[in-house]
Amino acid sequence: MPAAVQSKLNKAVNSVEKANIYAGAGLWYNALDEALKLAPASKLGEVGSTQLKDLAMSEASKLLQNCHQKNGTRSQTN
């Protein structure tokens, strides 16, 4: 993660700010994860919320693996 983004995240006081920082940096899965923390369970439903989080984690894992492959390193995630 870029140092400038991490610096902004360290100063953020709530999930709304964090979601906006991630979105502004084009880190959409992180933005979605933060936004889901704000949604009441009654609105999304526990199952839907869990599925979205699982999808985001799965896609993030794939992206990480692709980055490691491009850099010639191995990913520790499966």
N, C-alpha and C positions, 0 to 999 in steps of 0.2 A: 504494500500500500504506500502511495506517495507520502512523504514526510509532511507536506503541507496539509493533506487531508487528515492525517493522524493528529496533527497539531490542532486543527479545528475541532476534531472529535473530542480531544482532551478538554477543550473549553466548553463543549456543549453541556447544557444543564438538563436536557430532557430528550426523550425519544423523538419528538417532533424535529428538534434541531438536528439530531443525528441523522434522521431519515432524509432531511433536506440536504445535508452535507454529502451523504452518500449519493443521492440522486444528482446533485450538482456535479459530482465527480464521475458520473456515469456508472456507478457501482450499484446497479439496480437490484441485485439479489440482496445486498446488504440493506438497501433502502426499504425493500419489501419486508425484510425481517424486522427492522425497527418499526415500520408502520403496523405490522401485525401485533406488536406488543401493545399498541394503543387501542386496538379494536377489542371491544368487550366480547367475551365468549358468546354471549347471547346473540350478537349480530352476525358473526361468521359461523358460529357453531364450532364446537371442539373438534369435530372430525375434519371439517373444511380447513380450519386453521392448521391442524396438524399436517394435513396433506400438502398445503401450500409450503409449510416450513420444510417438510421432507423433500419436496420438489426443489426448493431453493438450495438445500444442502446437497442434493444429488448433482444439480447443475454446477454448483460451486466446486464440488469435488472433481467433476469432469474438467472444468476449466483449469483447476490446479494441476491435474494430471497432464493436460495439454501443455501447460507452461513448463512443467518439469521435463517433458519430452523434448520440447523445443530447446531447452537449456542443457539437455544431455544429462539430467539428473532423474532420479527415481522418486516417485511420490510414495509417501508412507500411507496414504489413504486408499481404500478400496471402494 
